[in-house]
Amino acid sequence: MSHPDHIEFLNPSTLAAPPGYSHVVKVTGGQTIYLAGQVALDASRNLVGRGDFRAQAVQVFENIKAALAAVGADFNHVVKLNYYLLDRSQTLVLREVRDLYVNTEAPPASTLVVVSGLFQEDFLLEIEAIAVLPA
């Protein structure tokens, strides 16, 4: 996968090498797209993967994919992902699922936060995204 020319993903040698994300994303021009936090609901508002972190993660990334498509974008346009997890022990599973969607050669910048709860108790994670389309 190649990323758009208006986005540059960087990992300065002065920072520790990151596992699957970029420390810096430089955007030159374009239109910024902000996606609300996505949870494991399908289009009919049904929970997908009750108690199953991997199934929920796949649904969340599919929701992000659909939201991006609505504005003519895809994961190559994503410059930042923010993850909110209930259980940090699921980080490796999250990375496995993430890598099925993002450009692993130039991954988005990201932040992962462990939280005590989300807006409904059956949700195991929530992910929000920022993408940039060319001008």
C-alpha positions in Angstrom: 0.0 0.0 0.0 1.2 3.5 -0.7 0.1 6.5 1.2 -1.1 9.7 -0.4 1.6 12.3 -1.4 0.2 14.9 1.0 0.9 12.7 4.0 4.3 11.9 5.4 4.8 9.3 8.2 8.0 9.7 10.2 9.9 8.0 13.0 12.8 10.1 14.0 16.0 8.2 15.1 16.0 10.4 18.2 12.8 8.6 19.5 12.4 4.9 20.4 11.3 2.7 17.4 7.5 2.3 17.7 5.7 -1.0 17.5 3.2 -0.5 14.6 2.6 3.2 14.6 4.4 6.4 13.6 5.6 9.0 16.0 5.0 11.9 13.6 2.6 12.4 10.7 3.2 15.5 8.6 0.2 16.7 6.4 0.6 19.2 3.7 -2.7 20.7 2.7 -5.9 18.7 2.4 -9.2 18.2 4.1 -9.2 16.9 7.7 -11.8 14.3 8.5 -12.7 13.5 12.2 -14.4 10.2 13.0 -16.3 9.8 16.2 -15.3 6.9 18.4 -16.5 3.7 16.9 -17.7 0.7 18.9 -18.8 -2.8 18.0 -22.3 -2.0 16.7 -23.5 -3.1 13.3 -25.6 -0.8 11.1 -28.7 -2.0 12.9 -27.2 -1.0 16.3 -26.7 -4.6 17.3 -23.7 -5.5 19.4 -21.2 -7.7 17.5 -19.0 -10.0 19.6 -20.4 -9.8 23.1 -17.5 -10.8 25.3 -15.2 -11.4 22.3 -12.5 -8.8 22.0 -11.2 -9.9 18.6 -14.7 -9.9 17.1 -15.4 -6.5 18.5 -12.1 -5.1 17.2 -12.9 -6.4 13.7 -16.3 -4.7 13.8 -14.8 -1.5 15.0 -12.3 -1.4 12.2 -15.1 -2.3 9.7 -17.1 0.6 11.1 -14.1 2.9 10.6 -13.7 1.6 7.1 -17.3 2.4 6.3 -17.1 5.9 7.8 -14.0 6.6 5.8 -15.6 5.3 2.6 -18.5 7.7 3.2 -16.1 10.6 2.5 -14.1 8.9 -0.2 -11.2 7.9 2.1 -9.6 4.7 3.2 -7.1 3.6 5.8 -4.2 5.2 3.8 -5.7 8.6 4.6 -5.8 7.9 8.4 -3.1 10.0 10.2 -4.2 9.3 13.9 -5.9 6.6 15.8 -7.0 6.8 19.4 -7.7 3.6 21.2 -9.7 3.2 24.4 -9.5 -0.4 25.9 -10.9 -1.9 29.1 -8.1 -4.6 29.2 -4.5 -3.8 28.3 -3.9 -7.6 28.0 -5.8 -7.4 24.7 -3.2 -5.0 23.1 -1.6 -7.8 21.0 -5.0 -8.9 19.6 -5.7 -5.2 18.8 -2.4 -4.9 17.0 -3.1 -8.1 15.0 -6.5 -6.8 13.9 -5.2 -3.2 13.3 -2.5 -4.6 10.9 -5.2 -6.1 8.7 -6.5 -2.6 8.0 -3.7 0.0 8.2 -0.7 0.4 6.0 1.9 -1.3 8.2 4.7 0.3 6.2 3.5 3.8 7.1 1.1 3.3 10.0 -0.9 6.2 11.6 0.2 7.9 14.8 -1.7 6.5 17.7 -2.5 6.7 21.4 -3.8 3.8 23.5 -5.6 4.5 26.8 -6.9 1.9 29.2 -10.2 3.0 30.7 -12.4 1.7 33.5 -15.5 1.7 31.3 -17.1 2.8 28.1 -20.6 4.2 27.5 -22.2 0.8 27.5 -20.9 -2.0 29.7 -20.7 -4.6 26.9 -18.2 -2.6 24.8 -14.6 -3.8 25.2 -13.0 -1.0 23.1 -13.7 2.2 21.2 -11.5 3.7 18.5 -11.6 7.2 17.0 -9.7 8.3 13.9 -8.5 11.4 12.1 -8.0 11.2 8.3 -6.8 13.7 5.7 -7.9 13.8 2.1 -6.0 15.7 -0.6 -7.2 19.3 -1.2 
